[in-house]
Amino acid sequence: MGQFGPNVVEITDGNFETEVVKSDKAFLLDLSAEWCQPCKALAPVVDELANEWVGKIRFGTLDIDANPQIPTRFQVRGVPTLLLFKGGQVIGQLTGAHPRPKIVELLEKA
């Protein structure tokens, strides 16, 4: 899943707690899969937003096939799914390839 720039952290089952739950800022997690075409379409939008929201919200991506614990824990049924965390809790969610304005609307909840 190497289509992301330096402002998008790769999240795994192993680093989820420290990177996402314990993040001092709100965190948008992009759950996706290598085989998912809508995920690939959404990736550049997430990367762009990560660059624009530096210092306000942290961004990360998680490959659901390589890291099955997190999607199970949050009952993710489809990809792409965006989960917005604040204080370790999910405060917003979008499932599917939503247009940029809809994602910005989600980010503004943080």
N, C-alpha and C positions, 0 to 999 in steps of 0.2 A: 504494500500500500504506500509506495514511495512518492505519491503525487503531492505531498504537502511540504510547505516551507518550514523555516525554523520556529515559527510561532505556534505550531501544532505539535503537541507531545504525543508520542506513541504510548498508549495505555494498554496494560496487560492485566490479567488476573492478579499478578504479583505486585504491581505498583499502584493499583487502583486506590487503595486506602490512603497512601501517602500523597499521591498526586491529585486525586479528585476529592475524596472525603475530607482530607485535612488541608485542602487548599485555602489560602487566606482570601482568595477572590472567588467570585462565581466561576463556574466551570461548565463549558459546553462540551459534551462528549458526543462524538459522531460514531455511532455503532454501524459498522458496514461489513461487507464481505467482498472478496476478490472477484467473485463471479457475478456480482450484482451491478447491472448496467446503471440503474438510477443512482446507486452509490457513487459511481464514477462521475456521473453528471453533477452530483452535489459537491464533490470534493473541491473543485476550484472555488466554489462559492464560500465554503467553509474556510478555505485557506485565505481568501480575500478578506473575509470578515475578521479572521484571526489577526491579520496585519492591521486592520482598522481599529480594532478594539484592544490593542496592546495596552497593558497597564490597568485595564478595567475588568476584563473577563479573560480567563485562561481557556485554551482550546485543546482538545485532544481527540484522537481517533482510536478506535478499538476494532480489531478484526474478530468478528464473532466466532469464526471457525477455529481460530487459534486460542481463543479465550472464552470458553463456554460459560464460565461461572457468572460473569457480570450480566449477560443477557438473561440468564435464568433467574438471577436474583431480582432483577427489575421487570421480569415478565415481558421481555421484548419479544413480540410475535412476528415482526417483519423488519426488513432493512430497506433503505436507511432509516434509522431512528436517531433523533437528536434528543438528548436528555440534558436539561439545564439544572445544575446543582448549585445550591447556596447553603453554606453551613453544613455540608455533608448530606443534605436532603434534596430530593428531586422537587423542583418548584415549577417545572414546565417540561412538556414533551411534544415532539412532532414526529409522526411516522409517515414516511414517504418522501419523495423529492419535492419539497415545497419551494416556491419562488423566494428569492432573496428578501422581498419586503416582509413576508411572513416570518422568516427566520429573525430578521431585525426586530420585529414585534416581540418575539420570544425573548431575545437578548435584553430588551428594554425592561422586562420584568425583574431582571437582576438589579 
